[in-house]
Amino acid sequence: MLKHVYKYYLNFDTKLKNLMKHGFLFSFFMLIIAAFILFTYRFFYTLPLLYYIGLSLFKVSIIYFVTFLCFGFAFNKILSDIL
């Protein structure tokens, strides 16, 4: 199954691959920032708001990652149907 998805990904347009790659990097950096905020909260316990900010940022980064993945595959299908 993963081989099939990987082969399908290799046939993507280069612009679409770059867009997905940059989206994944953006999501990853947001995830790192969220982890740092949660790490800070874990050791200092100063503000409960810090926990909620870190948790929300973590959720948003995961949602962005999945969104870039799904929209990349969907947009590739639309491009292949048009051309």
N, C-alpha and C positions, 0 to 999 in steps of 0.2 A: 504494500500500500504506500509506504513512504517512498519507495523507488519511483512509483508512478507519479506521485506528487512532485518529487524532485525533477523528474524528466519534464513534467509539465511546466515547472518553474524555469527550467533552462531555456524553454522556447519563448519566454516573455520578451517583449520589446525592451531595448536597453534603457530607454527613458523611464519606463515603468519599473524596471529593476532598480534603477538609481533612486527613484522616488520611494520605493519600498525600503531600500537600504537606509536612506536618510530618516525615514519614519521610524524604523526599528531603532536606529541610534538615538533619536530623540526620546523614544519611549524608554530606552535603556538608561539614558542620563537622568530622566525623571525618576526612574526606579532607584537609581543610586542616591539621588538627593533625598528621596523618601526614606530609604534605609538609613541614611545619615541622621535624618531628623528623628526617626524612631530609636536609633542607637543613642542619640543625645538624651532623649526622654528616658530611656532605660537606665542611664547612669546618674541622671541628675534629679529626676522626679519633680521638677520645678513647676511646670505648667501642664495641667491636663489638656489644655488647648493644643499644645505641641503634639500630643499623641494623636488627636483627631486630625490635625493638619497632615501629619505623616501618613496616617492611615488613608486619608482621602487622596493624597498624592499618589500613594501606592496603587489604589484602586484605579485612578485615572490613567496611570501609566500602563497598567495591564489592559484596560479598555482600549487605549490608543494602539497598543501593539496588535490586539486582535482586529481592530478596525482596519489598520493598514494591511494586515494579512488578507482579510476578507475582501476589502475593496480592491486590492491588487489583483486577486484572482477574478473578481467580477468584472473589473475594467478590462482585463486581458481578454475575457470571453466576449465582451462587447466589441472590442477592437477587432478580434478575429472574425466576428459575424459581419462587421461593416466591410472589412476588406475581404 
